[in-house]
Amino acid sequence: MKCPFCHHADTQVIDSRITEEGDAIRRRRKCSACERRFTTYERAELSLPVVAKRNGTRMDFDPARLRASMGVALRKRSIPMAQVDAAVQRIEEKLQLTGEREVSSETIGELVMAELKQLDQVAYVRFASVYKSFKDIREFVEAIDEMNDPDRG
């Protein structure tokens, strides 16, 4: 680890402790050249795949965008934010478990629909209507029938 003050490459760990949250290791270090002390944190780095959109562009996965999209579908529905956050977390975990470097926006849309189906039926139909670009009432009826018949979805 390079010293942030003199950029010397040789530093020594004086003390290591787990943070209060338990998600990182805090290390106190001392530079062998300038003898100044500094702190570093070691955390696990989990990478999410890049999202390949329908128009061919690619962008980093953004949980805030996902949460906002679900929020639109859940607008004026009495679903606690803790449940929405848990659904977003489950989607992130599923994406991490794929091990893929890239995932299609369609895959994410299907994961969102599966979560919304469990959270709120009205939100599910709202999201499906936009995601699948419903053109007429028949498509709404099909989505409702699909939701009620687990063998179809």
Phi, psi and chi 1 to 4 in degrees:
 res  aa     phi    psi   chi1   chi2   chi3   chi4
   1 MET       -  124.9  168.1   67.7   59.6      -
   2 LYS   -73.9  143.5  -93.0 -171.7 -173.2  177.3
   3 CYS   -70.3  129.2  172.7      -      -      -
   4 PRO   -72.5  -12.1   24.6  -30.7      -      -
   5 PHE   -94.3  -51.8  -55.0  106.5      -      -
   6 CYS  -112.1   -3.3   71.4      -      -      -
   7 HIS    65.9   18.1  -55.2  -69.9      -      -
   8 HIS   -69.1  143.2 -168.7  -90.7      -      -
   9 ALA   -83.2  -12.1      -      -      -      -
  10 ASP  -104.4  108.2 -171.9   25.1      -      -
  11 THR  -126.4  156.8   61.2      -      -      -
  12 GLN  -120.9  137.7  173.6 -176.9   -6.0      -
  13 VAL   -80.3  123.8  175.2      -      -      -
  14 ILE   -93.9  -39.0  -61.3  169.5      -      -
  15 ASP  -152.2  141.6 -178.8   45.7      -      -
  16 SER  -128.5  134.2  -68.9      -      -      -
  17 ARG  -144.5  150.3  -63.8 -176.9 -174.7 -172.6
  18 ILE   -80.1  138.0  -64.3  174.5      -      -
  19 THR   -66.4  162.9   60.1      -      -      -
  20 GLU   -57.7  -37.3  -74.7 -176.3   24.2      -
  21 GLU   -72.3  -19.4  -60.1   82.7   22.5      -
  22 GLY    79.2   11.1      -      -      -      -
  23 ASP  -105.3    6.2   62.6  -11.4      -      -
  24 ALA  -156.4  164.4      -      -      -      -
  25 ILE  -113.9  126.4  -63.3  174.7      -      -
  26 ARG   -95.7  127.1  176.3 -174.0  172.6  -89.9
  27 ARG  -122.6  128.4  -60.6 -166.1 -164.5  -79.2
  28 ARG   -91.0  130.6  -73.6  -67.8  -66.1  157.1
  29 ARG  -125.6  159.0  -65.3  178.3  178.5  -91.7
  30 LYS  -134.2  131.7  179.4 -179.9  177.0 -176.5
  31 CYS   -77.8  133.1  176.0      -      -      -
  32 SER   -76.9  -16.5   59.4      -      -      -
  33 ALA   -89.9  -57.9      -      -      -      -
  34 CYS   -97.6   -8.2   69.6      -      -      -
  35 GLU    63.9   15.4  -63.1 -168.3    6.3      -
  36 ARG   -79.7  154.3  -67.0 -179.7   78.6  177.8
  37 ARG  -108.8  149.3  -66.0  176.1 -178.0 -142.7
  38 PHE  -153.3  165.7   59.0   97.6      -      -
  39 THR  -115.3  139.6  -57.4      -      -      -
  40 THR  -124.5  157.6   60.2      -      -      -
  41 TYR  -125.1  135.1  -68.1   89.2      -      -
  42 GLU  -111.7  122.0 -178.1  178.9  -39.1      -
  43 ARG  -130.1  153.2  -71.0 -177.1  170.0   77.2
  44 ALA   -71.3  136.6      -      -      -      -
  45 GLU  -106.2  113.2 -177.4  178.9  -31.5      -
  46 LEU  -108.0  124.1  -59.4  173.4      -      -
  47 SER  -103.1  139.2   61.5      -      -      -
  48 LEU   -99.7  151.5  -72.1  161.7      -      -
  49 PRO   -69.2  159.5   19.7  -25.4      -      -
  50 VAL   -76.0  144.1  171.3      -      -      -
  51 VAL   -94.4  124.3  178.8      -      -      -
  52 ALA   -95.2  113.3      -      -      -      -
  53 LYS   -83.4  166.4  -60.8 -179.1   79.4  170.5
  54 ARG   -60.0  -33.0  -69.8  179.0 -174.2  172.2
  55 ASN   -82.6    3.7   66.0    6.3      -      -
  56 GLY    96.6  -12.0      -      -      -      -
  57 THR   -77.4  161.3   60.6      -      -      -
  58 ARG  -126.8  143.9  -76.4  160.1  175.5   60.1
  59 MET  -149.3  158.4   63.2 -174.2  -54.4      -
  60 ASP   -66.1  144.5  -69.2  -24.7      -      -
  61 PHE   -63.9  134.2  176.1   81.6      -      -
  62 ASP  -127.9  106.0 -176.4   -1.8      -      -
  63 PRO   -60.6  -29.3   -1.4    0.4      -      -
  64 ALA   -66.1  -38.9      -      -      -      -
  65 ARG   -64.7  -41.4  -94.8 -176.9   86.4  136.0
  66 LEU   -62.1  -46.4 -179.2   62.2      -      -
  67 ARG   -62.2  -41.0 -171.1  173.9  -71.9  103.4
  68 ALA   -65.1  -41.1      -      -      -      -
  69 SER   -63.3  -43.2  177.7      -      -      -
  70 MET   -66.9  -35.5  -69.0  176.4   75.4      -
  71 GLY   -61.6  -36.9      -      -      -      -
  72 VAL   -63.3  -44.9  169.6      -      -      -
  73 ALA   -66.1  -31.7      -      -      -      -
  74 LEU   -92.8    5.2  -72.2  160.2      -      -
  75 ARG   -55.7  133.2 -178.5 -168.8 -108.1  152.4
  76 LYS    62.8   22.0  -63.7 -170.8  179.1 -177.3
  77 ARG  -108.2  148.3  -55.0  -62.8  -63.2  160.1
  78 SER   -93.6   61.7   57.4      -      -      -
  79 ILE  -106.1  121.8  -55.5  -61.9      -      -
  80 PRO   -60.7  143.2  -18.2   28.1      -      -
  81 MET   -60.1  -29.3  -81.7  -51.3  -66.2      -
  82 ALA   -61.4  -35.8      -      -      -      -
  83 GLN   -71.5  -37.1  -72.7 -175.6    3.3      -
  84 VAL   -66.0  -44.7  176.4      -      -      -
  85 ASP   -60.5  -40.4  -70.0  -19.9      -      -
  86 ALA   -64.8  -38.8      -      -      -      -
  87 ALA   -64.8  -43.1      -      -      -      -
  88 VAL   -61.6  -42.0  169.6      -      -      -
  89 GLN   -62.0  -41.6 -175.8   65.5   37.3      -
  90 ARG   -64.3  -38.9  -76.3 -170.6  -63.9  -86.9
  91 ILE   -64.5  -45.3  -69.0  169.7      -      -
  92 GLU   -58.6  -44.4  -76.6 -173.9   71.2      -
  93 GLU   -62.8  -40.7  -72.5  170.6    5.5      -
  94 LYS   -63.6  -39.6  -73.4  175.5 -175.8  168.5
  95 LEU   -67.1  -39.5  -67.7  173.3      -      -
  96 GLN   -66.0  -38.4  -73.6  170.8  -18.1      -
  97 LEU   -69.3  -20.8  -71.0  174.3      -      -
  98 THR   -64.8  -31.1   66.0      -      -      -
  99 GLY    73.9    2.6      -      -      -      -
 100 GLU   -78.1  150.4  -61.4  -67.6  -33.6      -
 101 ARG   -86.6  -17.2  -65.1  176.3   66.0 -164.1
 102 GLU  -143.6  141.6 -174.6  174.3  -75.2      -
 103 VAL  -136.6  144.7   65.0      -      -      -
 104 SER   -78.9  152.5   69.1      -      -      -
 105 SER   -63.7  -26.5   58.4      -      -      -
 106 GLU   -64.7  -40.6  -71.7   83.5    7.4      -
 107 THR   -61.4  -44.3  -60.2      -      -      -
 108 ILE   -64.4  -41.6  -66.3  173.6      -      -
 109 GLY   -58.8  -40.3      -      -      -      -
 110 GLU   -66.9  -38.7  -65.7  -61.5  -34.2      -
 111 LEU   -64.5  -40.7  -68.3  170.8      -      -
 112 VAL   -63.7  -45.1  169.9      -      -      -
 113 MET   -60.9  -39.6  -74.0 -178.8   47.7      -
 114 ALA   -63.8  -40.4      -      -      -      -
 115 GLU   -68.8  -43.6  -71.0  -67.3  -24.5      -
 116 LEU   -65.3  -32.7  -72.3  174.8      -      -
 117 LYS   -60.0  -35.7 -171.0 -176.6  -79.4 -169.3
 118 GLN   -79.3  -33.0  -59.4  -60.1  -46.5      -
 119 LEU   -80.1  -48.6  -76.4  176.1      -      -
 120 ASP  -163.0  123.0 -173.9   87.0      -      -
 121 GLN   -66.7  -36.8  -66.2  177.7  -17.9      -
 122 VAL   -66.3  -44.0  171.5      -      -      -
 123 ALA   -62.7  -37.4      -      -      -      -
 124 TYR   -59.3  -48.5  168.8   80.6      -      -
 125 VAL   -67.1  -39.1  173.2      -      -      -
 126 ARG   -58.9  -50.1  -76.3  178.9  179.8  169.8
 127 PHE   -63.7  -44.8 -173.9   85.6      -      -
 128 ALA   -60.1  -37.6      -      -      -      -
 129 SER   -64.1  -36.1   71.1      -      -      -
 130 VAL   -81.5  -47.2  174.0      -      -      -
 131 TYR   -60.6  -41.9  173.0   67.7      -      -
 132 LYS   -96.1    5.3  -65.6 -175.5  175.0 -175.7
 133 SER    51.4   59.6  -57.7      -      -      -
 134 PHE   -57.8  138.0  -71.5  177.2      -      -
 135 LYS  -103.8  -27.4  -57.3  -74.3 -173.0 -100.1
 136 ASP  -149.8  175.7   57.8   40.4      -      -
 137 ILE   -63.4  -29.2 -165.6   72.9      -      -
 138 ARG   -58.4  -38.7  179.5 -175.5   51.0   76.3
 139 GLU   -68.6  -32.8  -66.6  177.7  -86.4      -
 140 PHE   -64.1  -45.1  -81.4   93.8      -      -
 141 VAL   -61.7  -41.5  172.1      -      -      -
 142 GLU   -63.0  -39.8  -73.5  176.2    9.6      -
 143 ALA   -65.4  -40.0      -      -      -      -
 144 ILE   -67.2  -42.8  -67.9  168.3      -      -
 145 ASP   -62.1  -41.0  -71.1  -17.2      -      -
 146 GLU   -62.3  -39.5 -177.8  179.0  -59.0      -
 147 MET   -67.2  -37.7 -176.5  176.8   50.6      -
 148 ASN   -80.2  -19.7  -70.5  -33.1      -      -
 149 ASP  -112.7   99.3 -176.2    2.7      -      -
 150 PRO   -61.5  -22.0    7.8  -10.8      -      -
 151 ASP   -74.7  -17.0  -65.7  -28.3      -      -
 152 ARG   -90.2  -24.9  -70.4 -177.0   59.5 -176.9
 153 GLY  -103.7      -      -      -      -      -
